[in-house]
Amino acid sequence: MTAGRLVIVGAGQAGLALAAKLRALKDERPITMLGAEDVAPYQRPPLSKKYLSGEMEFDRLLLRVPEWFAENQIDLRLSAFVEEIDRQRKEVKLQDGSTVTYETLVLATGATPRTLPAEIGGDLDGVYVMRAKRDADRLEAEMKEGRRLLVIGGGYIGLEAAAVAKKFGLEVTLIEMADRILKRVASAETAAIMRDIHKEHGVAILENTGLKRLIGKEGRVAAAELSDGTVIEVDAVIVGIGVAANDQLASDCGLDVGNGIIVNEFARTSDSSIFAVGDCTSLPWRGERVRLESVQNAIDQAEAAAVVMTGEDIAYDAKPWFWSDQYDVKLQIAGFNLGFDETVVREGARPGSVSVWYFKDGRFVAVDAINDAKAYATGKRLLDQGKQPNRDVLADTAADLKLLLG
């Protein structure tokens, strides 16, 4: 199968997954991939863990060896900043003034971490976000025993950053504006479990606590004034207050956007010749419009879009799953707990293992499994098969979870 040039804006997990799937489907159309970073596509999750800790060299994070792109006739262009999309001419304009024409365009632009305003010290040296290789490289210099780190935000990014910092021997304080950590993404039960784990490792967690301002000394952060008036001395700050979809390019060229680039179940935007995949998208799911910020969704949605591009209009049915590694704890999540109204907590067979099962209007929608691979695998299978767990079996910790599968 051969078609006109496909241009992919973004050289992350989603963009690469789409290109690789097209080649696996024997699609021979010319592909140009435009990446803003100066390195080939790589895995992001290990950046803040094994890469930052020195356990993994960057080469091991690469999603494909450099030769793969030439072998598959994919024109990978790095440090390629797209400034404008001209839908009439079907071309993208790059920062260097060059243009690339397309027949089909894919936006795989990802998301950008939210930062602190400059007026409260967000532009001081020693203030970091964690998303890209350059962020991990800059942060590495701060990871020295005894240094004082402030983590702003009690979501998964903030908690993972705190765990890595404690491994290096830093003194860590984490603040969260809401009344508890993981407020947007997990139940109070899961939050309590993760809070206790962090406190056991010496992280000071301050909930119901915001940041008033960062205080600099000679251009570098030296202290933080908290919302209650407390001032604490700090050597570095990690900001983990969420990400925003990179949808500006789409908005500027007149595509429909709204907390991400709006796509249909086939990953098509409001322009039939433009697709969007990954963290930048707002997609339909179970009658709602959601953003699924995960590696697995980036891959699955991109591969589904590739199938559509080869002529099969098969709707993408997202089956969300996520994970988070903190200390020696593996938190695995299957499903999407959006709008849940009930939880069931089940102790696992091994010491320290536990799972939290989510229900909405009596229907099973998600499970959090903490060091409990069996609960995760069982919950994921139930969700994939559209089955409901037997409540009596779920409540009986002595019962084998296999019984839930029937």
Salt bridges, closest charged atoms under 4 A:
ASP27 OD1 - ARG29 NE 2.84
GLU37 OE2 - ARG44 NH2 2.94
GLU55 OE2 - LYS167 NZ 2.24
ASP75 OD2 - ARG77 NE 2.86
ASP86 OD2 - ARG89 NE 3.68
ASP137 OD2 - LYS133 NZ 2.78
GLU142 OE1 - ARG147 NH2 2.58
GLU142 OE2 - ARG220 NH2 2.76
GLU160 OE1 - LYS49 NZ 3.25
ASP179 OD1 - LYS183 NZ 2.99
GLU207 OE2 - ARG195 NE 3.03
GLU225 OE2 - LYS212 NZ 3.57
GLU225 OE1 - ARG213 NE 2.74
GLU233 OE1 - ARG148 NH1 2.69
ASP235 OD2 - ARG148 NE 3.09
ASP271 OD2 - ARG87 NE 2.89
ASP279 OD2 - ARG131 NH2 2.96
GLU288 OE2 - LYS360 NZ 3.50
GLU293 OE2 - ARG291 NH2 3.05
ASP313 OD1 - ARG268 NH2 3.39
ASP317 OD1 - ARG286 NH1 2.85
ASP317 OD2 - LYS319 NZ 3.35
ASP325 OD1 - LYS330 NZ 2.81
GLU342 OE2 - ARG391 NH1 2.91
ASP384 OD2 - LYS380 NZ 3.39
ASP400 OD1 - LYS374 NZ 3.12
